[in-house]
Amino acid sequence: VQLQASGGGLVQAGGSLRLSCVDSEDISSAELMRWYRQAPGKQREFVASVSSGAITSYADSVKGRFTISSDNSKNTVYLQMNNLKLADTGVYYCNVVRRLVSYWGRGTLVTVSS
């Protein structure tokens, strides 16, 4: 399984970005798809998830601003990030759980400036 994340970049506070994560396998076979992030000097933290049953979950810090979704036809998971804050800066990683095995992609850097 290979996961390729993209869409990161430099954005001003209040702006938006959409991250994408392409799965090399059929994403509809995954039980869970998640986004995590790691800020400089901090531990990796959960951001959002969507299950195979389309149940979503969000960290309190991003509720109402971020939206996770998936497109099975493109084997892609998205993270739409709106009203970005300085605290959203970090490397964002996608994660897929398939047959109880967790797979990680290489991260994409999001930098929010004031």
trRosetta pair geometry for C-beta under 8 A, 3 or more apart (Angstrom, degrees):
i j d omega theta_ij theta_ji phi_ij phi_ji
1 23 6.9 -28 -162 -162 97 88
1 24 5.9 170 -153 51 45 104
1 25 5.5 -57 -112 -2 87 120
1 96 6.8 -130 171 72 143 127
1 98 6.7 155 -82 34 154 142
1 103 4.4 -54 97 -121 135 165
2 23 7.8 145 81 -159 50 41
2 24 4.1 59 47 -23 86 135
2 105 7.5 79 173 -111 53 87
3 21 5.5 0 -175 -177 102 104
3 22 7.2 160 -155 77 50 46
3 23 5.8 -15 -103 -101 78 61
3 24 7.3 -107 -63 -6 40 85
3 94 5.2 -142 166 87 134 111
3 95 7.7 -168 43 -95 178 22
3 96 6.1 172 -80 -1 133 114
3 103 6.0 142 -21 128 121 107
3 104 6.8 -118 46 149 135 23
3 105 3.0 -102 102 -70 105 108
3 106 7.7 173 89 15 81 56
4 21 6.9 159 77 -154 41 52
4 22 4.7 -12 58 54 98 97
4 24 7.9 87 -10 -52 98 86
4 105 6.1 -154 -62 -150 14 129
4 106 7.5 2 -124 42 50 94
5 8 7.6 46 137 -22 103 106
5 19 6.4 -5 -167 -178 99 107
5 20 7.0 161 -150 87 51 50
5 21 4.7 -16 -95 -99 76 84
5 92 6.7 -159 173 101 148 88
5 93 6.8 -135 -26 -135 160 36
5 94 5.0 165 -79 0 113 109
5 105 4.8 132 -22 116 99 137
5 106 6.4 -146 33 80 100 59
5 107 6.2 -29 66 -148 145 25
5 108 4.4 -132 125 -20 107 110
6 19 7.2 162 84 -156 37 64
6 20 5.3 -14 61 60 85 96
6 21 7.9 164 18 -82 62 42
6 22 7.9 11 10 -3 106 101
6 108 5.7 152 -117 -96 19 146
7 17 6.1 132 153 168 96 99
7 18 5.5 -90 -162 99 141 54
7 19 4.1 179 75 -115 131 43
7 20 5.1 121 -32 9 128 77
7 108 6.0 69 53 138 64 161
8 17 7.0 47 -124 171 35 150
8 19 6.5 28 -59 -103 68 101
8 91 7.9 -13 -109 -133 161 53
8 92 6.3 174 -82 31 116 110
8 107 7.9 45 -38 152 152 75
8 108 3.5 177 -15 149 120 95
8 109 4.7 133 146 67 148 41
8 110 4.7 -114 -140 -64 95 64
8 111 7.9 77 171 -2 100 70
9 17 6.4 178 44 -118 93 132
9 109 7.7 94 -64 91 19 76
9 110 7.0 6 42 -119 38 57
9 111 7.3 -84 135 36 31 84
10 111 4.7 -21 -106 73 71 108
10 113 6.4 21 -172 -13 96 117
11 15 4.0 -139 173 85 110 136
11 16 7.2 -137 -164 54 153 20
11 17 5.5 -135 -31 -48 152 109
11 84 5.7 67 100 54 126 154
11 110 7.4 -25 20 -164 109 86
11 111 7.3 147 24 83 62 57
11 112 5.8 -27 75 -109 83 66
11 113 7.3 175 88 22 32 81
12 15 4.9 99 61 -21 68 123
12 84 8.0 132 97 72 36 112
12 112 7.3 60 177 -163 14 68
12 113 5.6 -51 -108 71 55 85
12 114 7.5 41 -154 180 78 8
13 84 6.2 -130 -134 97 43 77
13 85 6.0 38 -140 -127 98 38
13 86 5.9 -26 -88 -48 120 74
13 112 5.6 81 -81 169 66 106
13 113 6.8 -115 -24 89 79 37
13 114 5.5 11 -8 -112 128 48
14 83 6.0 -21 -136 -136 46 54
14 84 6.7 -54 21 51 13 66
15 84 5.4 -28 66 32 66 115
15 112 7.6 -175 48 -130 100 90
16 80 7.3 -6 -169 -177 110 79
16 81 6.2 163 -153 91 61 61
16 82 4.7 -9 -104 -108 105 62
16 83 7.5 17 -77 -16 80 37
16 84 6.7 170 -90 -20 31 104
17 81 5.0 -1 59 58 79 111
17 84 6.7 40 7 -58 97 143
17 110 6.2 -172 61 -126 161 114
18 78 6.0 -14 -176 -167 101 109
18 79 7.0 164 -157 81 53 48
18 80 5.0 -14 -109 -105 90 65
18 81 7.0 -178 -86 20 38 73
19 35 7.0 108 84 -123 142 139
19 78 6.7 148 81 -160 57 53
19 79 4.2 1 53 52 108 100
19 81 7.0 46 -7 -11 97 113
19 92 5.7 -82 -109 107 163 149
19 94 7.7 -178 140 -58 121 107
19 108 6.1 165 -135 67 110 138
19 110 7.6 -68 -68 -63 120 123
20 76 5.5 -21 -165 -167 98 119
20 77 7.5 143 -160 77 48 46
20 78 5.7 -20 -101 -103 64 74
21 33 7.7 169 79 -170 133 113
21 35 7.6 -169 -23 -89 141 91
21 76 6.5 146 73 -157 48 64
21 77 4.5 -14 58 59 106 93
21 78 7.6 -165 19 -74 76 30
21 79 7.9 47 -11 -9 106 97
21 94 3.3 75 -114 -56 157 170
21 96 8.0 -179 135 -46 131 104
21 105 5.8 -172 -146 10 109 160
22 74 7.3 -80 -117 149 91 88
22 75 6.0 62 -161 102 70 93
22 76 5.1 -27 -96 -97 64 86
23 26 7.6 -40 108 80 122 7
23 27 4.4 128 42 -78 144 95
23 30 7.0 -113 -122 -37 166 136
23 75 4.5 -118 60 168 87 100
23 76 7.2 -163 9 -81 79 33
23 77 7.3 63 -30 -9 106 96
23 96 5.9 73 -107 -60 125 162
24 75 7.5 129 -57 147 4 147
25 29 6.6 -65 137 52 112 125
25 30 8.0 126 90 -52 107 95
25 75 7.2 173 88 -147 30 133
25 98 7.1 52 81 -117 142 170
26 29 4.8 72 91 -4 99 109
26 72 7.7 26 -173 -165 77 90
26 75 6.4 -105 -126 -102 30 111
27 30 5.4 -34 -166 7 57 118
27 33 7.0 24 -168 -75 109 137
27 70 6.2 -154 136 -171 138 126
27 72 5.8 -148 73 -122 100 62
27 75 4.4 151 -16 -144 107 62
27 76 7.1 -124 -24 2 160 21
27 77 6.9 -177 -153 -44 146 88
27 96 7.2 -106 -131 -127 83 138
28 52 7.3 88 -169 -139 53 98
28 72 4.5 43 -62 -138 104 124
29 98 6.0 48 116 -140 91 112
30 33 5.6 73 116 -59 142 89
30 52 6.5 -178 93 -75 57 99
30 96 4.7 -74 -129 -169 142 104
30 97 6.3 110 -170 69 90 50
30 98 4.7 -66 -109 -80 70 90
31 51 6.8 -28 161 -153 60 80
31 52 5.4 -66 -139 -19 36 119
31 97 5.0 -55 61 101 99 100
31 98 6.6 165 5 -102 81 36
31 99 7.8 157 -19 -40 113 24
31 100 7.5 33 11 -64 148 47
32 49 5.9 -9 -172 -170 100 119
32 50 7.6 159 -155 82 56 39
32 51 5.5 -29 -102 -111 73 65
32 52 7.2 -73 -59 -23 43 79
32 96 7.3 160 88 -157 58 44
32 97 4.1 19 52 39 99 117
33 49 6.6 154 84 -155 47 66
33 50 5.3 -13 62 60 98 85
33 51 7.9 180 22 -91 70 19
33 68 7.5 175 103 171 100 125
33 70 6.0 102 49 -77 159 132
33 77 4.5 -165 166 -95 140 148
33 94 7.2 -14 -172 -171 88 100
33 95 7.3 154 -160 85 44 56
33 96 5.4 -9 -108 -107 73 76
33 97 7.7 -138 -66 23 36 73
34 46 6.9 -55 -173 -140 126 88
34 47 7.6 135 175 53 80 76
34 48 6.8 175 -150 93 62 46
34 49 4.1 -20 -100 -99 87 91
34 50 7.9 179 -78 20 48 55
34 94 7.2 150 85 -160 49 54
34 95 4.4 -19 66 65 98 104
34 96 7.7 -177 24 -76 71 33
34 97 7.6 43 -1 -13 109 98
35 47 4.4 -51 102 67 94 121
35 48 5.0 16 44 51 105 85
35 49 7.5 -159 21 -72 62 50
35 68 6.4 -161 3 -101 117 120
35 77 7.5 -167 -54 131 95 124
35 79 4.8 43 -61 -73 164 144
35 92 6.0 -7 -171 -173 106 103
35 93 7.1 150 -157 79 55 46
35 94 5.8 -32 -99 -102 68 63
35 95 7.3 177 -84 19 20 85
36 44 5.1 35 157 174 128 105
36 45 6.3 167 -160 83 85 31
36 46 5.7 -50 -107 -102 83 37
36 47 5.8 171 -112 0 23 93
36 92 7.3 159 85 -155 43 54
36 93 4.8 -17 64 62 93 99
36 94 8.0 169 22 -92 73 16
36 95 6.1 43 -5 -14 109 125
37 44 7.0 173 91 -150 25 67
37 45 6.1 -23 63 60 73 81
37 47 5.3 69 -7 -55 101 126
37 88 7.6 -42 169 -167 172 60
37 90 4.3 94 169 95 106 133
37 91 6.6 159 -155 79 66 41
37 92 4.8 -27 -98 -99 90 66
37 93 7.0 172 -87 16 35 74
37 110 7.6 -46 -131 37 127 121
38 42 6.4 -175 -166 83 64 81
38 43 7.0 -85 -127 151 92 24
38 44 4.3 -43 -77 -93 104 69
38 45 7.2 141 -89 11 52 69
38 90 5.3 177 80 -177 33 117
38 91 5.1 -14 57 56 91 93
38 93 7.2 33 -5 -9 101 114
38 107 7.3 -74 32 -103 105 159
39 42 4.3 27 66 35 92 127
39 45 8.0 0 1 15 92 115
39 87 7.6 -42 -93 -169 149 59
39 89 6.1 78 -126 92 94 75
39 90 4.0 -76 -81 -87 56 117
40 89 7.6 -21 -1 121 96 109
40 90 7.2 -147 -18 -108 58 74
42 45 7.3 -25 136 -20 117 112
42 90 7.6 -60 57 -110 116 129
44 93 7.0 -18 -144 26 127 134
45 59 6.8 61 145 -101 108 154
46 49 7.3 -32 -166 -33 110 106
46 59 5.5 154 101 -67 81 109
47 58 7.4 -26 156 -147 51 66
47 59 5.5 -66 -133 2 32 121
47 62 5.9 36 -164 5 81 157
47 66 6.7 -65 168 124 103 169
47 79 7.1 28 118 -139 135 145
47 92 7.2 -11 -10 -135 160 98
48 56 6.9 -11 -172 -169 98 96
48 57 6.8 165 -154 87 53 54
48 58 4.9 -6 -106 -106 87 71
48 59 6.9 -92 -59 2 59 79
48 62 6.6 -88 -54 91 104 141
48 66 5.7 -138 -48 121 141 126
48 67 7.9 133 -151 -175 163 11
48 68 4.0 177 136 -39 130 129
48 79 6.3 147 50 -121 134 107
49 56 6.8 164 87 -151 53 51
49 57 4.8 0 53 52 96 98
49 68 6.7 147 75 80 3 170
50 54 6.4 -12 -173 -138 102 39
50 55 7.1 159 -153 75 54 39
50 56 5.0 -18 -98 -97 79 77
50 57 7.9 -175 -75 19 39 67
50 68 4.8 -160 -34 119 110 117
50 69 6.9 95 -58 -110 163 22
50 70 5.8 -160 90 -18 145 111
50 77 7.1 -180 42 -139 120 112
51 54 6.8 -59 71 12 73 15
51 55 4.5 7 30 48 118 89
51 56 7.8 -141 9 -67 75 34
56 68 5.7 164 -136 61 114 105
58 62 5.4 -123 -176 82 110 94
58 63 4.7 137 103 -84 133 74
58 66 6.3 158 -135 73 123 104
58 68 7.5 -178 -83 -2 89 110
59 62 5.2 63 66 20 90 99
59 63 7.3 -138 89 -34 42 81
60 63 5.8 -35 -146 -2 36 118
61 87 7.1 -103 -176 119 130 130
62 65 5.4 -106 -166 62 61 102
62 66 4.0 -5 167 12 118 124
62 81 7.7 -61 -150 -125 118 89
62 88 7.6 95 -97 -107 102 108
63 66 7.7 -52 -79 41 18 85
65 81 6.8 24 140 -158 93 60
65 82 5.3 -145 -167 71 68 76
65 83 4.8 -103 -131 61 110 105
65 84 7.6 138 171 -77 129 41
66 79 6.1 -11 -168 -175 110 91
66 80 6.6 155 -157 83 53 57
66 81 5.1 -9 -106 -105 89 67
66 82 7.3 -175 -79 25 40 69
67 78 8.0 6 104 109 81 99
67 79 7.4 159 78 -156 44 46
67 80 4.4 -5 56 55 95 108
67 82 7.9 28 0 0 97 106
68 77 6.9 -5 -169 -179 94 99
68 78 7.0 161 -153 85 46 59
68 79 5.5 -15 -100 -103 73 72
68 80 7.9 -159 -72 22 26 73
69 77 7.4 168 90 -157 38 58
69 78 5.0 -10 62 56 85 105
69 80 7.2 21 10 -7 109 106
70 76 6.8 169 -153 93 63 49
70 77 4.8 -28 -100 -104 88 69
70 78 7.0 -178 -85 14 34 76
71 74 4.4 22 104 34 116 105
71 75 7.8 -37 91 15 73 18
71 76 5.0 2 52 60 98 95
71 78 7.2 48 -9 -18 98 111
72 75 7.0 28 -163 -76 38 44
77 94 6.0 145 70 -145 125 131
77 96 7.7 -179 -14 -81 142 99
79 92 7.0 -136 60 178 153 145
81 84 5.7 54 142 -80 109 100
81 88 6.7 138 -173 -176 136 149
81 110 7.4 19 59 -141 167 155
84 88 4.9 -107 -158 53 85 149
84 110 7.7 -132 -144 169 140 123
84 112 4.8 -153 143 -108 115 131
85 88 5.1 112 58 -11 67 99
85 112 6.3 80 104 130 22 162
86 89 6.2 -22 179 -13 50 113
86 112 5.2 -153 -106 99 34 112
86 113 7.7 46 -107 -128 84 13
86 114 6.2 -3 -78 -64 120 90
87 112 7.9 -26 36 58 31 139
88 110 6.4 -55 134 120 92 130
88 112 5.2 69 64 -17 94 144
89 110 6.3 -152 -130 105 41 78
89 111 5.4 34 -132 -130 102 46
89 112 4.9 -124 -62 27 86 85
90 109 7.7 -132 129 -142 26 61
90 110 6.3 5 56 58 51 92
91 107 3.8 51 168 146 105 151
91 108 7.0 150 -158 68 68 25
91 109 5.3 -36 -100 -94 73 66
91 110 7.6 159 -102 19 22 72
92 107 5.8 144 67 -158 35 92
92 108 5.4 -28 61 62 93 79
92 109 7.7 164 14 -98 77 15
92 110 5.6 43 -18 -8 116 116
93 104 5.9 -8 176 -161 125 99
93 105 6.1 171 -162 66 73 75
93 106 7.6 -106 -120 156 87 14
93 107 4.5 -56 -74 -90 78 90
94 104 7.6 149 85 -154 50 51
94 105 4.6 19 58 26 91 126
95 102 6.1 -7 -173 -170 108 96
95 103 6.8 158 -156 79 57 50
95 104 5.5 -18 -103 -100 82 67
95 105 7.4 -135 -70 10 41 80
96 102 7.6 158 82 -153 40 49
96 103 4.9 -14 61 58 88 103
97 100 6.9 2 -180 -124 100 19
97 101 7.0 162 -153 75 60 34
97 102 5.2 -23 -97 -96 80 68
97 103 7.6 176 -84 16 31 73
98 101 5.9 -30 70 60 68 86
98 103 6.7 -2 19 -1 105 118
